[in-house]
């Protein structure tokens, strides 16, 4: 980056809970963080899963048995172990077991189907695949015929608990599948726990695939040092007390779940509360049952809670910090959530490539609202620089829009076996996010939109988020996504796809008129489509490509 001297000093540290405190990394790898949690809190809870609790000592023993089994199968340093799982205790057992033999975890979205699974197994070169029996029968059985060297282990989401909540477990479970090993048998027969190998900070901890909402997914190589920084940053950012429970609402295969649930909990020797998959009432009940102190999730998850008639203020009363990221946050949703539950949702920002948190609203600060009416995503976290650059790659002045770039110790080194994409995304130590935004004179960062999502209507740039923020002001709107639609005269025109709150009705013409009164003529949507639910990824991001 040219003219790097013009990058501002870290003016934003004044908003930290303790501006004078120095950030210090206590452990330099993920396994060391976990082992320290075991040392500090061996008998304390590591996992709450419905009616069951697994202690840190038990988790250490179970993961050691899985490690011993991996070792017996010839899995060792640098080999890949794929986890095709929901939010279940087995994810932690198998990830830690892989680390104990020096192997690399590969997280696979359980919503992926045959084509995606085949691509990811081939790309990662995984030696072992751990998955639910239902996923084996529905998806993996045929795929694995092309991967005869992959050892397959099945494990039921009903294991390690007895409640069998019918809101989650809607059908009878499958215990085992022909041609696979069963994890319960593996853990029962693997003998004594294996003494774990040494893990270096530079060694790979995870291959975490980007969401793949455009094109073929690629895996960010998360080192153990990246993981350690990501865990410690979350721990320090929210000042989570030791042993305080965390509601694990984000998927564990996703970087947010890995860092803000597992990494954070291990840094604080705290328990993570798992509910297999997201259900608004089940999550709220779990928060009450286990007195959760912290939660981070997609804004769509909080909207689902907000619109659920049976979730009350008492369900979330124990929470002290509520964060969201991954999608634009409408100010109206934040205000409505606070009015109903007494909890203020705070923004955070990060990518798979930044090992989760890079920018966030400090718990003790109030974020400003920008010129376009959106809430700031926060300020850069410890040891992290953010720069806004123009099309020429040079930094732009405060308040001027450009691409957001990030530099810090949590930034990964690149993508797995993707030299060209690595060179395009990581330049001179900076992560090129592809997000467009600006920084104000106090260091607060605002996201305007994704570069690729800009709509060019009659030669004018229209940022979808600006239109969405206006539409969210309408009392009938539950969710909205704005996309570009082909237009023979304007090139592109603005299209809004909305879903409505329960009990409301709305004609497209009404919403068009509402927007026309509130924004420039080239910005308001000419097309409005009302549907029951917007399509989303498992992490809650709206799939715009399906709406265009």
Helices and strands as residue ranges (DSSP letters): G 4-6, G 11-15, H 30-41, E 45-49, E 52-55, H 56-72, E 80-84, H 89-100, E 104-107, H 114-124, E 128-131, H 133-135, I 136-140, H 141-143, G 144-146, E 151-154, E 181-182, H 183-189, E 204-209, E 219-223, H 224-238, E 246-247, H 255-257, I 258-263, H 264-268, E 272-274, H 280-289, E 294-297, H 299-306, G 313-316, E 321-324, H 331-341, E 345-351, G 352-354, E 356-360, E 379-380, E 384-389, E 402-408, H 419-425, E 426-427, E 430-439, E 445-450, G 451-453, E 455-457, E 460-462, H 464-471, E 477-487, E 491-500, H 508-516, E 527-530, G 544-546
